[in-house]
Amino acid sequence: MMGHQSPYQNKLFIAGFNLEKRIREDHILRKIAQQIDFNFVYREVKDTYGDNGNVSVPPPVILKMMLLLVLYNVRSERELIDTIPLRLDWLWFLGYDIDTEIPNHSVLSKARTRWGVAAFKRFFEHIVWQCVEAGLIDGTKLFLDASLIDADASNNSVVDTHSLKKYLTQGYRHLERKLDELKDEKTTPANSRYISSTDPDASVTRHGSGTSKLRYKTHRAVDPHNEVITATAITPGSVDDGEMLKEMIETHKDNTHKDIDTVVADSRYGTIDNFLLCHDLGVKAHIPSLEKTQRGSGRKRGIFPQDAFSYDPKTDTFTCPAGQVLKRGKLYKYRNHYEYRASAKACAHCELRNQCTHSKNGRTLKRHVRHDELNRALKEAQSSNAARDIRDRKHISECSFARSTRYGYKRSRWRRLWRVTIQDFLIAAVQNIMVLIRFSNNKLSKSNAQTGQSIGVQGTTWAGLFFISLIIGYRSRRTVSFGLV
């Protein structure tokens, strides 16, 4: 017999409803709640609240809302607040009941302004240290990479500040006031000429053959042991990757309290300064040389590389493929290298000139003042171990960014550098929390497997004993019966 649904009638009372029982045991939010203690944020933001006035939303609840925003990649904070009453799992995670009044979405933006970057940075560091304590970080090898993030601003907002005086509209006068505020805050826009009127911290950046856009750049250090993100930073998109090498190494050490043995990165980090930095820190630089990567391109196409010239340390001279001698010239202090030059007359009459230089003044070479130390670092960068690490980098650093895509890292949620930094810390923290949960799941499954094996062995043992007892009993009964007969 077919059933028919009766008309729905609102209930005045719901007896026996328990939100705790509605959330399944393997729910991701239940696992996060078991792994992470959000109450630490009380002491981190204590100084940002006064002793009088209205009572705020508890900081752990705000932090959990921010986490939900990133974890589920919710489009906006307004949508997040509107969705919370519809999701029993979100209500449970926030410590709310089904009839709890949900705060206004403005609570989140006010909290970001009140707390600043420091609270979210501490949250990320808290998760990293939890990974260290769980044994998920080896710390001796570090993989570095960077990726561009689209700013929350249109290209139409970009103006040429050198021509501001030509315009008398109110919008441009407003922009001039913004630029004055930036000077007062002692922050420098990424590009002092071309700047966005809506997000002055973002820079006009082009990636490959694509179009130029307003972008930020996230720099990330990943430990290969379990792909935990140990350091992260946000800069304008125009900042070169290699400039962040020292900061990322220091941040990794501060967050993990572990010494680095090897740094692995792509050729954009392979500058002379970075090789010497790694040498001074006692770190192996498994990084392709930027100079060798660019060799044979642009104006250097078809030109003899410096390796084709032989160096004589006794005379401190180079000899070119045609046999001409290049003598040492002046020292360029700002770049720490000597210039070696052949005579212009010798180069002018050389048969190999077209393969050696396009300059009218002849071929010149540069030799760094720390050439020997630089060579040792470059030799390590060309080793077989370095080649293997460089291949692994694609599967570690780039996969880390690929996983960030599901959390919306490719586009900034908010404007200004400090807000994008908050987003970056939240995304990195969420990814590390997923590593913690995966580790706990694997640990639990191994424990269950060992328990199952133990139970299986015990079960076999008891079954064997039971079977033996049956045989002994049967034989005893048979012996007794035979005796009676």
C-alpha positions in Angstrom: 0.0 0.0 0.0 1.4 3.4 -1.1 1.9 5.9 1.7 1.1 9.6 1.4 2.9 12.4 3.2 0.8 14.4 5.5 0.9 18.2 5.4 3.9 19.7 7.3 3.1 21.3 10.6 5.6 23.3 12.6 6.3 21.8 16.0 6.2 24.0 19.0 8.6 21.6 20.9 11.1 19.0 19.7 11.7 16.4 22.3 14.9 14.3 22.4 16.8 16.3 19.7 20.6 16.0 20.2 22.8 17.9 17.8 25.8 15.9 19.0 24.2 12.6 17.7 23.4 14.2 14.3 27.1 14.5 13.4 28.7 11.3 12.2 31.9 10.1 13.9 34.0 10.4 10.7 32.9 13.9 9.8 35.8 16.2 8.9 34.8 18.9 11.4 34.6 16.4 14.2 38.2 15.3 13.4 39.3 19.0 13.3 37.7 19.6 16.6 39.5 16.6 18.1 42.9 17.7 16.7 42.9 21.5 17.1 42.5 23.5 20.3 41.0 26.9 19.2 41.0 28.3 22.8 44.6 29.4 22.4 43.3 32.4 20.5 42.0 33.9 23.8 45.4 34.8 25.0 46.6 35.9 21.6 43.9 38.6 21.1 43.3 39.5 24.8 45.0 42.8 24.5 42.8 43.9 21.5 39.6 44.0 23.7 38.6 46.4 26.4 37.2 45.8 29.8 33.9 47.6 29.2 31.2 47.7 26.5 29.3 45.1 24.7 30.3 41.5 25.0 31.9 40.2 21.8 31.5 37.0 20.0 34.0 34.5 21.6 37.3 34.6 19.6 37.4 30.8 19.1 34.0 31.0 17.4 35.3 33.8 15.1 38.4 31.8 14.2 36.3 28.7 13.5 34.1 30.8 11.1 37.2 32.0 9.3 38.2 28.4 9.0 34.9 27.3 7.6 35.1 30.2 5.1 38.3 28.8 3.7 37.7 25.0 4.2 34.5 25.1 2.2 35.6 27.9 0.0 32.5 29.9 0.7 32.1 32.8 -1.7 31.6 35.5 0.9 31.3 36.1 4.6 27.6 37.1 4.1 26.9 33.8 2.4 28.8 32.0 5.2 26.6 33.6 7.9 23.4 32.9 5.9 24.4 29.2 5.5 25.3 28.5 9.1 21.7 28.0 10.3 21.2 25.5 7.4 24.1 23.3 8.3 23.8 21.2 11.5 27.5 20.2 11.2 28.6 23.9 11.1 26.3 24.7 14.1 27.9 21.8 16.1 31.4 22.9 15.1 30.8 26.4 16.3 29.3 25.2 19.5 25.9 26.6 18.6 22.5 25.0 19.1 19.7 24.8 16.5 18.0 27.9 17.9 21.2 30.0 18.6 21.2 33.5 17.2 23.8 33.8 14.5 25.9 37.0 14.6 26.1 39.5 11.8 28.6 39.0 9.0 30.3 42.3 9.9 31.7 40.5 13.0 34.3 38.8 10.9 35.6 41.9 9.2 35.7 43.8 12.5 37.6 40.9 14.1 40.2 40.9 11.3 40.8 44.6 11.7 40.9 44.3 15.5 43.2 41.3 15.6 45.5 42.2 12.7 47.8 39.7 11.0 49.5 38.6 14.2 46.7 36.4 15.5 46.3 34.5 12.2 50.1 34.1 11.9 50.2 32.6 15.4 47.4 30.2 14.4 49.4 29.0 11.4 52.5 28.7 13.6 50.5 26.8 16.2 49.5 24.2 13.6 53.0 23.9 12.3 54.4 23.2 15.8 51.6 20.6 16.3 52.9 18.9 13.2 56.4 19.0 14.6 55.3 17.4 17.8 53.5 14.7 15.8 56.7 13.8 14.0 55.4 15.0 10.6 58.3 17.3 9.9 61.8 16.3 9.2 63.0 19.8 8.7 66.4 19.1 7.1 65.3 19.6 3.5 63.2 22.5 2.3 61.3 22.9 -1.0 60.6 26.5 -2.1 58.2 27.9 -4.7 56.0 30.9 -5.4 52.7 31.4 -7.2 50.7 34.5 -8.3 47.3 35.4 -6.8 44.8 37.6 -8.7 44.0 40.7 -6.6 40.4 41.7 -5.9 40.7 44.7 -8.2 40.0 45.5 -11.8 42.7 46.5 -14.3 40.4 49.5 -15.0 41.4 50.8 -11.6 45.1 51.1 -12.6 46.2 54.7 -13.2 49.4 56.4 -14.2 50.4 58.5 -11.2 52.8 60.5 -13.2 49.9 62.0 -15.1 47.6 62.6 -12.1 48.2 66.4 -12.3 46.4 66.3 -15.7 43.2 65.3 -14.1 41.0 67.4 -11.9 38.2 65.0 -11.2 37.2 64.1 -7.7 38.2 60.4 -8.2 41.8 61.3 -8.9 42.0 63.7 -6.0 40.7 60.9 -3.8 43.5 58.7 -5.2 46.1 61.3 -4.4 44.8 61.3 -0.8 45.2 57.5 -0.7 48.8 57.8 -1.9 49.5 60.3 0.8 48.0 57.9 3.4 50.4 55.2 2.1 53.3 57.5 2.7 52.1 58.2 6.2 51.9 54.4 6.9 55.5 54.0 5.6 54.4 51.5 3.0 55.6 51.6 -0.6 53.4 50.5 -3.5 54.8 47.7 -5.6 55.0 50.0 -8.6 55.3 53.7 -7.8 54.0 54.8 -11.2 51.2 52.4 -12.1 49.0 51.8 -9.1 45.4 50.6 -8.5 43.1 53.1 -6.9 41.2 50.2 -5.2 44.1 48.1 -4.0 47.4 50.1 -4.0 49.4 47.1 -2.6 48.9 44.9 -5.6 51.2 45.2 -8.6 50.6 45.0 -12.3 52.3 41.6 -13.2 52.3 39.5 -16.3 52.8 35.7 -16.1 54.4 34.1 -19.2 52.6 35.2 -22.3 49.4 36.0 -20.5 47.9 39.5 -20.0 49.1 41.8 -17.2 46.9 41.8 -14.1 46.9 43.2 -10.6 48.4 40.4 -8.6 50.0 39.3 -5.3 52.5 36.5 -4.9 52.5 33.8 -2.3 55.9 32.3 -1.3 55.8 28.9 0.3 58.3 26.5 2.0 57.2 22.8 2.1 58.8 20.0 4.1 58.9 16.9 1.9 58.5 14.4 4.7 54.7 14.9 4.8 54.3 18.0 2.6 53.6 20.3 5.6 53.8 24.0 4.8 56.4 25.4 7.3 56.6 29.0 6.1 54.5 31.3 3.9 54.6 34.9 2.9 52.7 37.3 0.7 54.3 40.1 -1.4 53.2 42.2 -4.3 53.3 40.2 -7.6 56.3 42.1 -8.9 58.6 40.9 -6.1 61.2 38.4 -7.5 61.0 34.9 -6.1 64.7 34.8 -5.2 64.5 37.8 -3.0 62.6 35.8 -0.4 65.0 32.9 0.0 66.6 34.2 3.2 63.3 35.1 4.8 61.8 31.7 4.1 64.8 29.8 5.5 64.7 31.9 8.7 60.9 31.6 9.1 61.2 27.8 8.6 63.8 27.6 11.4 61.7 29.8 13.7 58.6 27.7 13.2 60.1 24.3 13.4 63.3 24.8 15.5 65.1 22.6 13.0 68.3 23.2 11.1 68.2 23.0 7.3 70.6 20.9 5.4 69.3 21.4 1.8 67.2 24.0 -0.1 65.5 23.0 -3.3 64.0 25.5 -5.7 63.6 26.4 -9.3 66.0 28.5 -11.4 64.4 31.8 -10.3 66.1 31.4 -7.0 69.4 30.5 -8.7 71.1 33.8 -8.4 74.7 34.4 -7.3 73.6 36.1 -4.1 71.5 33.1 -3.2 74.2 30.6 -3.9 76.6 32.5 -1.7 73.9 32.9 1.0 73.4 29.2 1.2 77.2 28.7 1.3 77.4 31.1 4.2 74.6 29.3 6.0 76.1 25.9 5.5 73.1 24.8 3.4 73.3 22.8 0.1 71.6 24.8 -2.7 69.9 22.3 -5.0 68.9 25.1 -7.4 69.5 25.4 -11.1 71.7 28.3 -12.0 69.7 31.2 -13.4 72.6 32.2 -15.6 72.9 28.8 -17.2 69.1 28.6 -17.6 69.1 31.9 -19.6 72.3 31.0 -21.5 71.8 31.2 -25.3 68.7 33.4 -25.1 68.2 37.0 -26.0 71.4 38.9 -26.8 73.5 35.9 -25.7 72.1 33.7 -28.4 74.9 32.2 -30.5 77.6 33.6 -28.2 80.4 31.7 -26.6 79.5 31.1 -22.9 82.0 32.0 -20.2 82.9 28.3 -19.8 84.5 28.5 -23.3 87.2 30.8 -21.8 90.0 29.3 -19.8 91.2 31.0 -16.6 94.8 31.1 -15.4 95.0 31.8 -11.7 98.7 32.6 -11.8 98.3 35.4 -14.2 94.7 36.2 -13.3 93.7 36.3 -16.9 91.2 34.6 -19.3 92.1 33.2 -22.7 89.4 33.2 -25.4 88.8 30.4 -28.0 90.8 32.4 -30.5 93.8 32.6 -28.1 93.4 36.3 -27.1 94.1 37.2 -23.5 91.5 39.1 -21.4 93.1 41.0 -18.5 91.5 42.1 -15.3 90.0 45.5 -15.2 88.2 47.5 -12.5 86.1 46.2 -9.6 82.4 46.9 -9.6 81.7 47.1 -5.9 77.9 47.1 -6.1 78.0 43.8 -7.8 81.2 42.4 -6.3 82.8 41.3 -9.5 85.9 42.2 -11.6 85.7 42.8 -15.3 88.0 41.1 -17.7 88.4 42.7 -21.2 90.2 41.9 -24.4 91.6 44.8 -26.5 89.1 46.3 -28.8 91.6 46.0 -31.7 92.1 42.3 -31.2 88.4 41.6 -31.1 87.8 43.8 -34.2 90.1 41.6 -36.4 89.1 38.3 -34.8 87.6 35.6 -37.1 85.3 34.4 -34.3 84.0 37.8 -33.4 80.4 37.0 -34.5 80.4 34.0 -32.2 81.9 35.9 -29.3 80.4 39.3 -29.0 78.0 41.9 -30.5 79.7 44.8 -28.6 81.8 47.4 -30.5 84.3 47.5 -27.6 85.0 43.8 -27.6 84.2 40.8 -25.3 84.1 41.3 -21.5 83.8 38.7 -18.8 82.9 39.0 -15.1 84.4 37.1 -12.2 83.0 37.4 -8.7 85.3 38.3 -5.9 84.1 35.0 -4.1 84.4 33.0 -7.3 85.8 29.9 -5.6 83.0 29.7 -3.0 80.5 30.3 -5.7 81.9 27.5 -7.8 81.6 25.0 -4.9 78.0 25.9 -4.5 77.4 25.6 -8.2 79.1 22.2 -8.2 76.8 21.0 -5.5 73.8 22.3 -7.5 74.9 20.1 -10.5 75.2 16.9 -8.5 73.1 13.8 -9.0 71.4 14.4 -5.6 70.5 17.9 -6.7 69.0 16.6 -10.0 66.8 14.2 -8.1 65.6 16.8 -5.7 64.9 19.2 -8.5 62.7 16.5 -10.2 60.9 15.9 -6.9 60.2 19.6 -6.5 57.5 19.4 -9.2 55.6 16.8 -7.2 56.0 18.5 -3.8 56.0 22.3 -4.2 53.6 22.5 -7.2 51.3 19.9 -5.8 51.0 21.9 -2.6 49.7 24.8 -4.6 47.4 22.5 -6.5 45.8 21.4 -3.3 45.4 25.1 -2.3 43.1 25.6 -5.4 40.2 23.9 -3.6 40.5 26.6 -0.9 40.4 29.5 -3.3 44.0 30.7 -3.1 44.1 31.8 -6.8 42.1 35.0 -6.1 42.2 37.3 -3.1 39.1 37.5 -1.0 40.0 40.9 0.3 42.0 44.0 -0.6 45.3 45.2 0.8 48.4 43.2 1.5 47.7 42.5 5.2 44.3 41.1 4.5 45.6 38.8 1.7 48.3 37.7 4.2 45.5 36.6 6.6 43.9 34.6 3.8 47.3 33.0 3.0 47.8 32.0 6.7 44.4 30.5 6.8 44.8 28.4 3.7 48.2 27.1 4.7 46.8 26.3 8.2 43.9 24.3 6.7 46.3 22.3 4.4 48.4 21.4 7.4 45.3 20.4 9.4 44.4 18.0 6.6 47.9 16.5 7.0 47.4 16.1 10.7 44.0 14.4 10.2 45.5 12.1 7.5 48.2 11.2 9.9 45.8 10.5 12.7 43.6 8.3 10.4 46.7 6.3 9.3 47.8 5.9 12.9 44.3 4.7 13.8 44.0 2.3 10.9 47.4 0.8 11.8 46.4 0.5 15.4 43.1 -1.2 14.4 45.1 -3.5 12.0 47.5 -4.5 14.8 44.5 -5.0 17.2 42.8 -7.1 14.6 45.9 -9.2 14.1 46.2 -9.6 17.9 42.6 -10.6 18.1 43.0 -13.0 15.2 46.0 -14.6 16.9 44.2 -14.8 20.2 41.1 -16.1 18.5 43.1 -18.8 16.8 44.8 -19.7 20.0 41.5 -20.0 22.0 39.9 -21.9 19.1 42.7 -24.3 19.1 42.5 -24.8 22.9 38.8 -25.2 22.7 39.2 -27.8 19.9 41.9 -29.7 21.9 39.7 -29.7 25.0 36.9 -31.2 23.0 39.2 -34.0 21.8 40.4 -34.6 25.3 36.9 -34.7 26.6 35.7 -37.0 23.9 38.6 -39.4 24.5 38.0 -39.3 28.2 34.3 -40.1 27.8 35.1 -42.8 25.3 37.7 -44.3 27.7 35.3 -44.3 30.6 32.5 -45.9 28.5 34.8 -48.6 27.3 35.8 -49.2 30.9 32.1 -49.6 31.9 31.6 -52.0 29.2 
